[in-house]
């Protein structure tokens, strides 16, 4: 089976440079173009199912990805981004002022850094893993439209990245592209990253 991963296109939160895990920002005009473009790139991919984070930026992207396919995306809370607690809506600068040292820890060791009042990466990893296992049990070629952190945790669960590689620039999911993973015999293989 194949699992295709798409990060949501550019949202207003990306432009504002905020911590916006569960804050529901829409796509920007550039984001709508990125979503259209990744939908075009996916035309050759044969998936029969699409699950998407229920947040607007991912949902709008998913709708573009399945346009003309006769597939309705399934809203999936398990694919949401990390809930950032007290940081929701703060810019990187504001977070640095209000929570000294957090930004540095977040960048250096994201998997072991919990935002104040927010969701731990370990809890997020558990929900991403449970969703991934359900998809593998079903065995259907599936498109997942989600968020950078969530997609990284799916890759971690499939043993395609290491914990220390999460949220590193070389493993950022580029908006407007997709990643293809083949799963066979219980093993995952990365067939293309940021295509």
C-alpha positions as CSV (number, residue, x, y, z in Angstrom):
1,X,0.0,0.0,0.0
2,X,1.0,3.6,-0.4
3,X,0.7,6.5,2.0
4,X,0.9,10.0,0.6
5,X,1.7,12.8,3.0
6,X,0.8,16.5,2.3
7,X,1.5,19.4,4.6
8,X,-1.2,22.1,4.5
9,X,-0.4,25.0,2.2
10,X,0.6,28.4,3.5
11,X,-1.8,29.8,6.1
12,X,-2.3,33.2,7.6
13,X,-0.6,31.9,10.7
14,X,2.5,31.0,8.7
15,X,2.7,34.6,7.4
16,X,2.2,36.0,10.9
17,X,4.9,33.6,12.3
18,X,2.8,32.6,15.2
19,X,2.6,29.4,17.3
20,X,-0.8,28.3,16.0
21,X,-1.2,24.6,16.6
22,X,-5.0,24.5,17.0
23,X,-5.7,28.1,16.1
24,X,-7.7,27.9,12.9
25,X,-6.1,30.1,10.3
26,X,-7.3,30.0,6.7
27,X,-5.0,29.6,3.7
28,X,-3.5,32.7,2.1
29,X,-3.9,33.4,-1.7
30,X,-0.4,31.8,-2.1
31,X,-1.6,28.9,0.0
32,X,-4.6,28.3,-2.3
33,X,-2.2,28.3,-5.2
34,X,0.1,25.8,-3.4
35,X,-2.9,23.6,-2.6
36,X,-3.9,23.6,-6.3
37,X,-0.4,22.8,-7.4
38,X,0.0,19.8,-5.0
39,X,-3.3,18.6,-6.2
40,X,-2.0,18.6,-9.8
41,X,1.2,16.8,-8.7
42,X,-0.9,14.1,-7.1
43,X,-2.9,13.4,-10.3
44,X,-0.7,10.3,-11.0
45,X,-1.0,9.0,-7.5
46,X,-3.7,6.3,-7.1
47,X,-5.2,6.7,-3.6
48,X,-8.8,5.8,-2.7
49,X,-9.0,7.5,0.7
50,X,-8.1,10.9,2.1
51,X,-7.9,11.8,5.8
52,X,-7.3,15.4,6.8
53,X,-6.8,17.4,9.9
54,X,-10.1,19.2,10.6
55,X,-8.3,22.6,10.9
56,X,-9.2,24.9,8.0
57,X,-5.6,25.1,6.6
58,X,-5.4,21.4,6.1
59,X,-9.0,20.9,5.2
60,X,-8.8,23.5,2.4
61,X,-5.6,21.9,1.1
62,X,-7.2,18.4,1.2
63,X,-10.2,19.6,-0.9
64,X,-7.8,20.8,-3.6
65,X,-5.9,17.5,-3.5
66,X,-9.0,15.4,-4.1
67,X,-10.8,17.7,-6.6
68,X,-12.3,15.7,-9.5
69,X,-11.5,12.3,-7.8
70,X,-14.9,11.6,-6.3
71,X,-13.3,11.3,-2.8
72,X,-14.5,13.1,0.2
73,X,-11.8,13.9,2.8
74,X,-12.4,12.4,6.3
75,X,-12.0,15.1,9.0
76,X,-9.5,13.6,11.5
77,X,-8.7,15.2,14.8
78,X,-5.8,12.8,15.3
79,X,-4.0,14.6,12.4
80,X,-4.1,18.0,14.1
81,X,-0.9,19.9,14.9
82,X,0.4,20.1,18.4
83,X,-1.7,22.1,20.8
84,X,0.6,24.9,21.9
85,X,-1.3,25.9,25.1
86,X,-0.3,29.4,26.4
87,X,1.7,30.0,23.2
88,X,-1.3,29.7,20.8
89,X,-1.5,32.9,18.8
90,X,1.8,34.3,20.1
91,X,4.5,35.3,17.6
92,X,8.0,33.8,18.0
93,X,9.1,37.2,19.4
94,X,6.3,37.4,21.9
95,X,6.9,33.7,23.0
96,X,10.6,34.6,23.6
97,X,9.7,37.5,25.7
98,X,7.0,35.8,27.8
99,X,8.7,32.4,28.1
100,X,12.5,32.9,28.1
101,X,14.4,29.8,26.9
102,X,11.4,28.1,25.4
103,X,12.1,28.9,21.7
104,X,15.7,27.7,22.0
105,X,14.6,24.4,23.7
106,X,11.8,23.9,21.1
107,X,14.2,24.3,18.2
108,X,17.0,22.2,19.8
109,X,15.0,19.3,21.2
110,X,11.4,19.5,20.1
111,X,10.4,16.0,21.1
112,X,11.3,16.6,24.7
113,X,9.9,20.2,25.0
114,X,6.3,20.7,26.2
115,X,4.7,24.1,25.6
116,X,3.3,25.7,28.8
117,X,-0.2,24.3,29.1
118,X,0.1,22.5,25.8
119,X,0.3,19.1,24.4
120,X,3.5,17.0,24.8
121,X,5.1,15.7,21.6
122,X,4.9,12.2,23.1
123,X,1.0,12.5,23.4
124,X,0.9,13.9,19.9
125,X,3.1,10.9,18.7
126,X,0.7,8.5,20.3
127,X,-2.3,9.9,18.4
128,X,-0.4,10.0,15.1
129,X,0.8,6.4,15.7
130,X,-2.7,5.2,16.5
131,X,-4.1,6.8,13.3
132,X,-1.2,5.3,11.2
133,X,-1.8,1.8,12.6
134,X,-5.5,2.1,11.6
135,X,-4.5,3.1,8.1
136,X,-2.1,0.2,7.8
137,X,-4.7,-2.3,9.1
138,X,-7.1,-1.1,6.4
139,X,-4.4,-1.4,3.7
140,X,-5.9,1.2,1.4
141,X,-3.7,3.7,-0.5
142,X,-4.3,6.8,1.6
143,X,-3.6,10.5,1.3
144,X,-3.0,12.3,4.7
145,X,-3.2,16.1,4.7
146,X,-1.9,17.4,8.0
147,X,0.8,19.6,9.6
148,X,4.6,19.6,9.7
149,X,4.8,18.1,13.2
150,X,2.1,15.5,12.7
151,X,3.6,14.3,9.4
152,X,7.0,14.0,11.0
153,X,5.6,11.8,13.8
154,X,4.0,9.6,11.2
155,X,7.4,9.2,9.6
156,X,8.9,8.5,13.1
157,X,6.3,5.8,13.7
158,X,7.1,4.2,10.4
159,X,10.8,4.2,11.3
160,X,11.7,6.5,8.4
161,X,13.3,9.3,10.6
162,X,14.9,9.3,14.1
163,X,13.5,11.2,17.0
164,X,16.5,13.7,16.9
165,X,15.6,14.5,13.3
166,X,12.1,15.8,14.0
167,X,11.4,19.4,13.0
168,X,14.9,19.8,11.5
169,X,15.1,21.8,8.3
170,X,16.1,18.8,6.2
171,X,12.9,17.0,7.2
172,X,10.5,19.9,6.9
173,X,7.5,19.1,4.7
174,X,7.5,21.8,2.0
175,X,4.1,23.4,1.3
176,X,2.9,22.6,-2.2
177,X,4.6,19.2,-2.4
178,X,3.9,15.6,-1.3
179,X,5.8,12.7,0.1
180,X,5.2,9.1,-1.0
181,X,5.7,6.1,1.3
182,X,5.3,2.4,0.2
183,X,4.4,-0.1,3.0
184,X,4.9,-3.8,2.2
185,X,5.6,-6.7,4.4
186,X,5.3,-4.6,7.5
187,X,8.1,-2.3,6.4
188,X,7.9,1.3,5.1
189,X,10.1,2.7,2.4
190,X,10.4,6.4,1.5
191,X,9.9,6.6,-2.2
192,X,9.9,10.4,-2.5
193,X,10.2,13.3,-0.2
194,X,8.8,16.8,-1.0
195,X,8.0,15.8,-4.6
